[in-house]
Amino acid sequence: MRIPAVLLLVLAPLAPALAQRVAAPTACHGETITTIEFHSYPPGSSFVADAWKTARNFAGMHHTPTRPRVVNAYLRVTAGLPCTELDRSESERLLRAQKFIASATVRPVPDGPGKVKIVVETVDEIPVIVGASFAGASYQSGLLGTENFNGLGLTVELSESKGFGYRTGYGGDVIQYGAFGEPFTLAIGGQRDPQGDALRFEFSKPFLTDLQPNGFHIGANELNNYYDLTRPIGDDVFLNVRRSSWDIAVGTRVAKVSKSGAIGVIGAMLMGENVNTASQAVYMTDTAGLQPAPGLPEVDNRFTAFNVVRVGLFAGFRAMHFQTVKGFDAVTGAQDVAKGIQVGVFAGPSISASQNRSDYFLSYDVYAGMGTPESFFEMRTLGEGRADRQSQRWDGVVGFAKFVWYVKPSDAITRLLTLELSGVQHLTFPLQLSFWDHEGGLPGFPDALTVGGQRAILRAEERRVIPMVPIFGKRADWAVALFADAGKIWAGDVPFGQTSPVRSSVGVSLLSAYPAGGKRTYRVDFAVPINPDGAKFEIRFTSSDETHSIWRQPNDLAVAHSSAALQNLGGWSPR
């Protein structure tokens, strides 16, 4: 159970937070921009928050507001050029989308005849990253870091895990947003686990806006680890998997293809992937180390080596605009949702492959959204697979679909109905979909033994904002929620797969956002399974930015994708 320590601070009874109130933006009408003025504010100020500031300053974690050069990297407005409303609104949206910024406004201020000054005001999110996991009272792992080191838009994370009968694990990640004063992302990280290791690198210019002429992605990953396989008898086994991948992708915007403002994107990608899975499973014990697990036909000699280099083309079509709404995925905070449709397709053959294999790879990503701030529906569906010439079948099939309906009968009430569908088939390495996955599973089933290759989850939630007592001030957002989830798993072709009955759970949640209007939500969920599968109840502590939730896949499904995912070409994301 991961418990963000910052959550304990935010949920303290007397923990108000700062809500920086900024003037409502006005529109641009082609005026010349004389200058750009930046104002960046820290997350909060109160006697409790000040006590936290004192403690963090003592620990050398003094908060520096986001620096102007980081903010400027995501602005579409430029001094000396005309101020258009599209540039202004897109600048504001891109700033709100950054994980280290809670809220942002970009507004023009008259500065003479036909001239305006642009005032950019941002309020930072709490940057501190603190986490831990325990097995009962026994400490297992810890995490410490910041999402905005020294106001530079720099994420720095350090992790440590207790090895028990194995070596001690440690790792780190550094991610620079707005790198080199441009909307670039530069990331490098690695870790040494008690039984494995990993390295990762990424340098990209995401397709963040229709106004952007081009994008690129360069990435490489190396993973050597043991995949945990749940069995119906509850005695897990493990298979060693070595995976490496790399990709180089470039894309460019093409001219508008309709009067409605629809645009297209084309691009190319060169990528390579190598997967090697052990022929036999092992048991993993704290005292005896790794021990052979003989006589398991479900996994023994099941997975053959896979090595491929392929080249392909990417094409995308986008016809949509953004609408600012409040209280959808955040407690009360503003976020931008896309109305319209977006389609992306990547296809390409293998040009070099192991064991005389050759294939054609195909992946797609489709988004659609429609509605109003009172009732909004959006969907995302994506999939990928390889048409293998040798086996004459589709291999490496991965599919995901998510449908969400938001209803807001009032400012204080949000109702959500969500359907999530996940599936894998004919993978080159072992993978299972479960109820206990933190993102894609069912609350209340942390120890469920049923796993499979396809999963469907239906979620319903009603959330109500709690008015704060005036003595506490309106510096934090608070809400309570009631939820009910139901799901089913189908066996598929994964190791030890089983088809489950419909499982369900109900629960109550307490939510908070700091500062008020921020995107990051601190949440405590208490879930009770209605038809238990080895569990009585579950308490979850989470801290996350849910305003990008439709683009986040379940944890167990995300690792199934090949390196030729469409997301590599800069994201091409509507949020």
C-alpha positions as CSV (number, residue, x, y, z in Angstrom):
1,M,0.0,0.0,0.0
2,R,1.6,3.3,-1.2
3,I,0.9,6.1,1.2
4,P,1.9,9.6,0.0
5,A,3.1,11.4,3.1
6,V,1.9,14.7,1.7
7,L,-1.6,13.3,1.8
8,L,-1.4,13.3,5.6
9,L,-0.6,17.0,5.6
10,V,-3.5,17.9,3.2
11,L,-6.0,15.9,5.1
12,A,-5.2,17.4,8.4
13,P,-8.4,19.0,9.9
14,L,-6.9,22.5,10.0
15,A,-5.1,22.4,6.7
16,P,-6.4,25.2,4.5
17,A,-4.7,26.0,1.2
18,L,-4.0,29.1,-0.8
19,A,-6.3,29.9,-3.8
20,Q,-4.6,32.6,-5.8
21,R,-7.5,34.6,-7.3
22,V,-6.6,36.0,-10.6
23,A,-8.6,38.2,-12.9
24,A,-10.8,36.6,-15.5
25,P,-9.1,36.6,-18.9
26,T,-10.3,38.9,-21.7
27,A,-10.0,38.1,-25.3
28,C,-7.4,39.2,-27.8
29,H,-8.4,41.0,-31.0
30,G,-5.2,41.3,-33.0
31,E,-3.5,43.9,-30.9
32,T,0.3,44.1,-30.9
33,I,1.9,42.5,-27.8
34,T,4.3,45.0,-26.2
35,T,5.7,42.7,-23.4
36,I,4.9,39.6,-21.4
37,E,4.7,39.8,-17.6
38,F,5.1,36.6,-15.5
39,H,3.6,36.0,-12.0
40,S,4.1,32.6,-10.4
41,Y,2.7,31.8,-7.0
42,P,3.5,29.0,-4.5
43,P,0.8,26.5,-3.5
44,G,-0.4,27.9,-0.2
45,S,0.0,30.0,2.9
46,S,-1.7,29.4,6.3
47,F,-0.5,28.6,9.7
48,V,-0.5,24.9,8.9
49,A,1.0,25.4,5.5
50,D,3.5,27.7,7.0
51,A,4.5,25.1,9.5
52,W,5.0,22.7,6.5
53,K,7.1,25.4,4.8
54,T,9.3,25.7,7.8
55,A,9.8,22.0,8.0
56,R,10.7,21.6,4.3
57,N,13.0,24.7,4.4
58,F,14.8,23.1,7.3
59,A,15.2,20.0,5.2
60,G,16.5,22.0,2.3
61,M,13.3,21.7,0.2
62,H,12.5,25.4,-0.1
63,H,9.9,26.0,-2.8
64,T,10.8,28.2,-5.7
65,P,7.8,29.3,-7.9
66,T,8.0,28.1,-11.5
67,R,10.5,30.2,-13.4
68,P,9.4,32.5,-16.3
69,R,11.6,30.6,-18.8
70,V,9.7,27.3,-18.1
71,V,6.3,29.0,-18.4
72,N,7.4,30.8,-21.6
73,A,8.3,27.5,-23.2
74,Y,4.6,26.7,-23.5
75,L,3.3,30.1,-24.5
76,R,2.0,30.6,-28.1
77,V,2.0,34.4,-27.7
78,T,5.2,36.4,-28.5
79,A,6.2,40.0,-27.8
80,G,6.1,42.1,-31.0
81,L,3.5,39.9,-32.7
82,P,-0.3,40.3,-32.9
83,C,-2.3,38.8,-30.1
84,T,-4.9,36.4,-31.4
85,E,-7.5,34.7,-29.2
86,L,-6.5,31.3,-30.4
87,D,-2.9,31.9,-29.4
88,R,-4.0,33.2,-26.0
89,S,-6.4,30.4,-25.2
90,E,-4.0,27.7,-26.4
91,S,-1.3,29.2,-24.2
92,E,-3.5,29.1,-21.2
93,R,-4.6,25.5,-22.0
94,L,-1.0,24.3,-22.4
95,L,0.0,25.8,-19.1
96,R,-2.9,24.1,-17.3
97,A,-1.8,20.8,-18.8
98,Q,1.6,20.8,-17.0
99,K,1.7,18.5,-14.0
100,F,3.5,21.1,-11.8
101,I,1.0,23.9,-12.4
102,A,-2.3,23.9,-10.5
103,S,-4.0,26.8,-12.4
104,A,-3.1,29.4,-15.0
105,T,-4.5,32.5,-16.7
106,V,-3.1,34.3,-19.7
107,R,-4.8,37.7,-20.2
108,P,-4.2,40.8,-22.3
109,V,-4.0,44.2,-20.6
110,P,-4.4,47.4,-22.6
111,D,-1.0,49.1,-23.1
112,G,-1.7,51.9,-25.6
113,P,-3.7,52.2,-28.8
114,G,-3.8,48.9,-30.6
115,K,-1.4,47.4,-28.0
116,V,-1.6,45.0,-25.1
117,K,0.6,43.6,-22.4
118,I,0.2,39.9,-21.7
119,V,0.0,39.0,-18.0
120,V,0.7,35.3,-17.3
121,E,-0.3,34.1,-13.8
122,T,0.2,30.6,-12.6
123,V,-0.3,28.8,-9.2
124,D,2.0,25.8,-8.6
125,E,1.0,22.4,-7.5
126,I,2.5,20.9,-4.3
127,P,5.8,19.7,-5.8
128,V,6.8,17.2,-3.1
129,I,6.7,13.5,-4.0
130,V,6.7,11.2,-1.0
131,G,5.6,7.6,-0.9
132,A,6.0,4.3,0.9
133,S,4.8,0.7,0.7
134,F,4.3,-1.8,3.6
135,A,3.4,-5.4,4.0
136,G,1.5,-5.2,7.2
137,A,3.9,-3.4,9.6
138,S,7.0,-4.3,7.5
139,Y,8.5,-1.6,5.4
140,Q,9.0,-2.5,1.7
141,S,9.9,0.5,-0.3
142,G,10.1,4.3,-0.2
143,L,10.0,7.2,-2.7
144,L,11.1,10.8,-2.4
145,G,11.3,13.6,-4.9
146,T,9.9,16.8,-6.4
147,E,7.9,17.6,-9.5
148,N,9.3,21.2,-9.8
149,F,12.9,21.3,-8.5
150,N,14.0,24.9,-7.9
151,G,11.1,26.1,-10.1
152,L,12.7,24.6,-13.2
153,G,9.9,22.3,-14.2
154,L,12.2,19.5,-13.3
155,T,10.9,16.2,-11.8
156,V,13.5,14.4,-9.6
157,E,12.6,11.1,-8.0
158,L,14.7,8.7,-5.9
159,S,13.4,5.3,-4.8
160,E,14.6,2.5,-2.5
161,S,13.3,-1.0,-1.9
162,K,14.2,-3.5,0.7
163,G,15.6,-6.7,-0.7
164,F,14.8,-9.0,2.2
165,G,16.6,-12.2,0.9
166,Y,17.9,-10.3,-2.2
167,R,19.9,-7.2,-2.9
168,T,18.6,-3.8,-1.9
169,G,17.0,-2.0,-4.8
170,Y,17.3,1.7,-5.7
171,G,16.6,3.9,-8.6
172,G,16.0,7.4,-9.9
173,D,14.3,9.5,-12.6
174,V,14.9,13.0,-13.9
175,I,12.4,14.6,-16.3
176,Q,12.9,18.1,-17.6
177,Y,9.7,19.8,-19.0
178,G,10.2,22.9,-21.2
179,A,13.8,21.7,-21.9
180,F,16.1,24.2,-23.7
181,G,13.4,26.9,-23.4
182,E,11.2,24.9,-25.9
183,P,8.1,22.6,-25.3
184,F,10.5,19.6,-25.2
185,T,10.5,16.8,-22.7
186,L,13.9,15.2,-21.7
187,A,13.8,12.2,-19.4
188,I,16.4,9.7,-18.2
189,G,16.1,7.1,-15.4
190,G,17.0,3.7,-14.2
191,Q,16.7,1.4,-11.3
192,R,18.2,-1.7,-9.8
193,D,15.5,-3.9,-8.3
194,P,16.1,-6.7,-5.8
195,Q,15.8,-9.1,-8.8
196,G,16.2,-7.0,-11.9
197,D,17.1,-3.7,-13.4
198,A,15.9,-1.1,-16.0
199,L,17.1,1.9,-18.0
200,R,15.0,4.4,-19.9
201,F,15.6,7.5,-22.0
202,E,13.3,9.9,-23.9
203,F,13.7,13.1,-25.8
204,S,10.5,14.4,-27.5
205,K,8.6,17.4,-28.8
206,P,5.0,16.4,-28.2
207,F,2.2,17.4,-30.5
208,L,0.6,19.7,-27.9
209,T,-1.5,22.0,-30.1
210,D,-2.8,22.4,-33.6
211,L,-0.7,25.5,-33.9
212,Q,2.5,23.4,-33.7
213,P,4.2,22.7,-37.1
214,N,6.1,19.5,-36.2
215,G,7.0,17.0,-33.5
216,F,9.5,14.2,-32.8
217,H,10.3,11.4,-30.4
218,I,13.5,9.6,-29.6
219,G,13.4,6.8,-27.0
220,A,15.1,3.7,-25.7
221,N,14.2,1.3,-22.9
222,E,16.0,-1.7,-21.3
223,L,14.2,-4.0,-18.8
224,N,15.4,-7.2,-17.1
225,N,13.0,-8.4,-14.5
226,Y,10.8,-11.2,-13.2
227,Y,7.2,-11.1,-14.1
228,D,4.8,-12.2,-11.3
229,L,2.3,-14.8,-12.4
230,T,-0.7,-15.3,-10.2
231,R,-2.1,-18.9,-9.9
232,P,-5.5,-20.0,-8.8
233,I,-4.0,-21.8,-5.8
234,G,-2.4,-18.6,-4.7
235,D,1.3,-19.7,-5.0
236,D,2.8,-17.2,-7.4
237,V,5.6,-18.2,-9.8
238,F,7.9,-15.9,-11.8
239,L,9.3,-15.8,-15.3
240,N,12.4,-13.8,-16.2
241,V,11.9,-11.4,-19.1
242,R,14.4,-9.2,-20.9
243,R,12.9,-6.5,-23.1
244,S,14.7,-3.8,-25.0
245,S,13.3,-1.3,-27.5
246,W,14.2,1.9,-29.3
247,D,12.5,4.3,-31.7
248,I,13.1,7.4,-33.7
249,A,10.0,9.2,-34.9
250,V,9.3,12.5,-36.7
251,G,6.0,14.1,-37.7
252,T,4.7,17.3,-39.4
253,R,1.4,19.1,-39.6
254,V,-0.2,19.3,-43.0
255,A,-2.5,22.1,-44.2
256,K,-6.0,22.4,-42.9
257,V,-8.2,19.9,-44.7
258,S,-11.6,21.6,-44.1
259,K,-13.1,25.0,-43.4
260,S,-14.0,23.8,-39.9
261,G,-10.3,23.9,-38.9
262,A,-9.5,20.2,-39.2
263,I,-5.8,19.4,-39.6
264,G,-3.8,16.4,-40.5
265,V,-0.4,15.1,-39.3
266,I,1.9,12.7,-41.1
267,G,5.1,11.1,-39.9
268,A,7.5,8.2,-40.0
269,M,9.0,5.9,-37.3
270,L,12.0,3.6,-37.2
271,M,12.0,1.2,-34.3
272,G,13.5,-2.0,-32.9
273,E,12.3,-4.4,-30.3
274,N,13.9,-7.5,-28.6
275,V,12.1,-9.8,-26.2
276,N,13.6,-12.9,-24.5
277,T,11.6,-14.9,-21.9
278,A,13.0,-17.6,-19.7
279,S,11.9,-21.2,-20.6
280,Q,11.1,-22.2,-17.0
281,A,9.4,-20.4,-14.1
282,V,10.8,-20.1,-10.6
283,Y,9.6,-19.6,-7.1
284,M,10.8,-16.5,-5.3
285,T,11.4,-16.9,-1.5
286,D,13.1,-14.5,1.0
287,T,15.1,-17.3,2.5
288,A,16.1,-19.7,-0.3
289,G,16.2,-17.2,-3.1
290,L,15.1,-18.3,-6.6
291,Q,14.1,-22.0,-6.8
292,P,12.9,-23.9,-9.9
293,A,9.2,-24.4,-10.3
294,P,9.1,-27.6,-12.4
295,G,6.1,-29.2,-14.1
296,L,4.2,-26.0,-15.2
297,P,3.1,-26.7,-18.8
298,E,1.2,-23.3,-18.8
299,V,4.6,-21.5,-19.0
300,D,7.4,-23.9,-19.6
301,N,9.0,-23.3,-23.0
302,R,5.9,-21.3,-24.0
303,F,7.5,-18.1,-25.2
304,T,10.0,-17.9,-28.0
305,A,12.5,-15.1,-28.6
306,F,11.3,-12.1,-30.6
307,N,13.6,-9.6,-32.3
308,V,12.4,-7.2,-35.0
309,V,13.3,-3.9,-36.7
310,R,10.5,-2.1,-38.5
311,V,9.8,1.1,-40.3
312,G,6.4,2.6,-40.7
313,L,4.3,5.6,-41.5
314,F,2.0,7.6,-39.2
315,A,-1.1,9.6,-40.3
316,G,-3.5,11.5,-38.1
317,F,-6.6,13.6,-38.5
318,R,-7.9,16.0,-36.0
319,A,-11.1,18.1,-36.0
320,M,-11.9,19.5,-32.6
321,H,-11.7,22.4,-30.3
322,F,-11.3,22.7,-26.5
323,Q,-13.8,23.7,-23.9
324,T,-12.9,24.6,-20.3
325,V,-15.0,22.9,-17.7
326,K,-14.8,22.7,-13.9
327,G,-15.1,19.8,-11.4
328,F,-15.0,17.0,-13.9
329,D,-11.9,15.0,-12.9
330,A,-10.6,17.5,-10.3
331,V,-12.6,18.4,-7.2
332,T,-13.4,21.9,-8.5
333,G,-10.4,22.7,-10.7
334,A,-10.6,23.8,-14.3
335,Q,-9.5,21.5,-17.1
336,D,-9.8,21.5,-20.9
337,V,-11.8,18.8,-22.7
338,A,-11.8,18.2,-26.4
339,K,-15.0,18.4,-28.5
340,G,-14.7,16.6,-31.8
341,I,-12.8,13.7,-33.2
342,Q,-9.2,12.6,-33.6
343,V,-7.8,9.5,-35.4
344,G,-4.3,8.3,-35.6
345,V,-2.9,5.2,-37.5
346,F,0.6,3.7,-37.7
347,A,1.5,0.9,-40.0
348,G,4.7,-0.7,-41.2
349,P,6.4,-4.0,-42.1
350,S,9.4,-5.6,-40.4
351,I,12.6,-5.0,-42.3
352,S,14.7,-7.3,-40.1
353,A,13.4,-10.1,-37.8
354,S,14.6,-13.1,-35.8
355,Q,13.9,-16.8,-36.6
356,N,12.9,-15.9,-40.2
357,R,9.8,-14.1,-39.0
358,S,8.3,-11.2,-40.8
359,D,5.2,-9.2,-40.1
360,Y,3.1,-6.1,-40.7
361,F,2.4,-4.0,-37.7
362,L,-0.7,-1.9,-37.3
363,S,-1.9,0.4,-34.4
364,Y,-4.6,2.9,-34.1
365,D,-5.8,5.5,-31.6
366,V,-9.3,7.2,-31.8
367,Y,-10.8,9.9,-29.5
368,A,-14.2,11.5,-29.6
369,G,-15.9,14.0,-27.3
370,M,-19.2,15.9,-27.3
371,G,-21.4,17.8,-24.9
372,T,-21.6,20.8,-22.6
373,P,-20.1,21.7,-19.2
374,E,-23.3,20.2,-17.7
375,S,-23.2,16.9,-19.6
376,F,-20.2,15.6,-21.5
377,F,-19.4,12.3,-23.1
378,E,-15.9,11.2,-24.3
379,M,-14.3,8.0,-25.5
380,R,-10.9,6.7,-26.4
381,T,-10.1,3.4,-28.1
382,L,-6.7,2.1,-29.2
383,G,-5.3,-1.1,-30.4
384,E,-2.3,-2.8,-32.0
385,G,-1.2,-6.1,-33.4
386,R,1.2,-7.9,-35.8
387,A,0.0,-9.8,-38.8
388,D,2.6,-12.6,-38.7
389,R,3.4,-14.1,-42.1
390,Q,4.8,-17.3,-40.6
391,S,1.9,-18.2,-38.3
392,Q,-0.8,-16.7,-40.5
393,R,-2.4,-15.0,-37.4
394,W,-2.5,-11.8,-35.5
395,D,0.1,-11.8,-32.7
396,G,0.9,-9.2,-30.0
397,V,-2.7,-8.0,-29.9
398,V,-3.4,-5.3,-27.3
399,G,-6.7,-3.4,-27.0
400,F,-8.1,-0.7,-24.7
401,A,-11.3,1.3,-24.8
402,K,-12.7,3.8,-22.2
403,F,-16.1,5.6,-22.3
404,V,-16.9,8.3,-19.8
405,W,-20.1,10.3,-19.2
406,Y,-19.9,13.4,-16.9
407,V,-23.1,14.9,-15.5
408,K,-23.0,18.1,-13.4
409,P,-26.5,19.0,-12.2
410,S,-24.9,21.8,-10.1
411,D,-21.5,23.2,-9.3
412,A,-21.2,21.1,-6.2
413,I,-22.3,17.7,-7.7
414,T,-20.5,15.6,-10.3
415,R,-21.7,12.2,-11.5
416,L,-19.5,9.9,-13.5
417,L,-20.3,6.7,-15.4
418,T,-17.2,4.9,-16.8
419,L,-16.8,1.7,-18.9
420,E,-13.2,0.3,-19.4
421,L,-12.4,-2.6,-21.7
422,S,-8.9,-4.2,-21.8
423,G,-7.6,-7.2,-23.7
424,V,-4.4,-9.0,-24.8
425,Q,-3.8,-12.0,-27.0
426,H,-0.8,-14.0,-28.3
427,L,1.9,-11.9,-26.6
428,T,5.6,-12.8,-26.7
429,F,6.0,-12.5,-23.0
430,P,3.8,-13.5,-19.9
431,L,1.2,-10.9,-18.9
432,Q,-2.0,-11.1,-16.9
433,L,-5.0,-8.7,-16.4
434,S,-6.4,-8.7,-12.9
435,F,-8.9,-7.2,-10.5
436,W,-6.1,-6.0,-8.2
437,D,-4.4,-3.7,-10.6
438,H,-4.5,-0.2,-9.0
439,E,-5.6,1.6,-12.1
440,G,-7.6,-0.9,-14.1
441,G,-9.0,-3.2,-11.4
442,L,-11.7,-3.2,-8.8
443,P,-11.4,-1.4,-5.4
444,G,-11.9,-3.9,-2.6
445,F,-10.1,-6.8,-4.4
446,P,-6.4,-6.3,-3.6
447,D,-5.8,-10.1,-3.2
448,A,-8.0,-11.5,-5.9
449,L,-6.6,-14.6,-7.5
450,T,-8.6,-14.5,-10.8
451,V,-6.5,-13.3,-13.8
452,G,-7.2,-13.4,-17.6
453,G,-6.7,-11.9,-21.0
454,Q,-9.8,-9.7,-21.2
455,R,-11.4,-7.5,-18.6
456,A,-14.4,-5.2,-18.4
457,I,-15.0,-2.7,-15.6
458,L,-18.1,-0.5,-15.0
459,R,-17.8,2.4,-12.5
460,A,-20.4,4.8,-11.2
461,E,-19.6,7.7,-8.8
462,E,-21.4,10.7,-7.3
463,R,-19.1,13.3,-5.8
464,R,-20.3,16.3,-3.7
465,V,-18.1,19.3,-2.8
466,I,-18.2,20.1,0.9
467,P,-18.5,23.8,1.8
468,M,-15.8,24.8,4.2
469,V,-16.4,26.4,7.6
470,P,-15.5,30.1,7.2
471,I,-12.9,29.9,10.0
472,F,-10.9,27.6,7.7
473,G,-11.1,29.8,4.7
474,K,-11.7,28.8,1.1
475,R,-8.1,27.7,0.4
476,A,-8.6,24.1,-0.2
477,D,-11.3,22.0,-2.0
478,W,-13.0,19.1,-0.2
479,A,-15.5,16.6,-1.4
480,V,-17.0,13.2,-0.5
481,A,-18.0,10.5,-3.0
482,L,-20.0,7.4,-3.1
483,F,-19.0,4.8,-5.7
484,A,-20.0,1.4,-7.0
485,D,-17.9,-0.7,-9.4
486,A,-18.5,-4.0,-11.2
487,G,-16.2,-6.1,-13.4
488,K,-15.6,-9.4,-15.1
489,I,-12.5,-11.2,-16.4
490,W,-12.3,-13.7,-19.2
491,A,-9.5,-16.3,-19.3
492,G,-8.1,-15.6,-22.8
493,D,-4.8,-17.2,-23.6
494,V,-2.7,-15.8,-20.7
495,P,-0.9,-18.2,-18.3
496,F,-3.3,-19.5,-15.6
497,G,-6.2,-17.5,-17.1
498,Q,-9.7,-18.1,-15.7
499,T,-13.1,-16.6,-16.4
500,S,-14.6,-15.0,-13.3
501,P,-18.2,-14.3,-12.3
502,V,-19.2,-10.6,-12.2
503,R,-17.5,-9.1,-9.1
504,S,-18.6,-5.8,-7.5
505,S,-17.8,-3.4,-4.7
506,V,-19.1,-0.3,-3.1
507,G,-17.5,2.4,-1.1
508,V,-17.0,6.0,0.1
509,S,-14.2,8.4,-0.6
510,L,-12.8,11.6,0.9
511,L,-11.2,14.0,-1.6
512,S,-9.1,17.1,-1.3
513,A,-7.3,19.5,-3.7
514,Y,-4.5,21.8,-2.6
515,P,-4.5,24.7,-3.5
516,A,-8.2,25.3,-4.2
517,G,-8.9,24.9,-7.8
518,G,-5.8,22.7,-8.3
519,K,-5.8,19.6,-10.6
520,R,-4.1,17.2,-8.3
521,T,-6.5,15.3,-6.1
522,Y,-5.6,13.7,-2.7
523,R,-8.0,10.8,-2.1
524,V,-8.9,8.2,0.5
525,D,-11.1,5.3,-0.7
526,F,-12.8,2.8,1.6
527,A,-14.1,-0.1,-0.6
528,V,-16.1,-3.2,0.5
529,P,-16.5,-6.2,-2.0
530,I,-20.1,-7.4,-2.4
531,N,-19.0,-10.8,-3.5
532,P,-15.5,-11.2,-2.1
533,D,-12.7,-13.1,-3.8
534,G,-10.2,-13.5,-1.0
535,A,-10.7,-10.0,0.5
536,K,-12.9,-8.2,3.1
537,F,-12.2,-4.6,2.4
538,E,-9.6,-2.2,1.1
539,I,-8.4,1.3,2.0
540,R,-6.5,3.2,-0.7
541,F,-4.5,6.4,-0.4
542,T,-3.8,8.1,-3.7
543,S,-2.4,11.4,-5.0
544,S,-2.9,11.9,-8.7
545,D,-3.9,14.4,-11.5
546,E,-7.0,12.8,-13.0
547,T,-7.5,15.5,-15.6
548,H,-5.6,13.2,-18.0
549,S,-7.4,10.0,-16.9
550,I,-8.9,9.0,-20.3
551,W,-5.4,8.8,-21.7
552,R,-3.9,6.8,-18.8
553,Q,-4.2,3.0,-19.4
554,P,-4.3,0.4,-16.6
555,N,-0.9,-0.4,-15.3
556,D,-1.0,-4.1,-16.2
557,L,-2.1,-3.3,-19.8
558,A,0.4,-0.4,-20.4
559,V,3.4,-2.7,-20.3
560,A,1.9,-4.9,-23.0
561,H,2.4,-2.4,-25.8
562,S,5.3,-2.6,-28.3
563,S,7.7,0.3,-28.8
564,A,5.9,1.3,-31.9
565,A,3.0,2.9,-30.0
566,L,1.3,5.9,-31.5
567,Q,1.9,7.8,-28.2
568,N,5.6,7.9,-29.1
569,L,5.1,10.4,-31.9
570,G,4.7,13.2,-29.4
571,G,1.6,12.1,-27.6
572,W,-0.9,13.5,-30.2
573,S,-3.2,13.9,-27.2
574,P,-6.3,16.0,-27.0
575,R,-5.6,17.0,-23.4
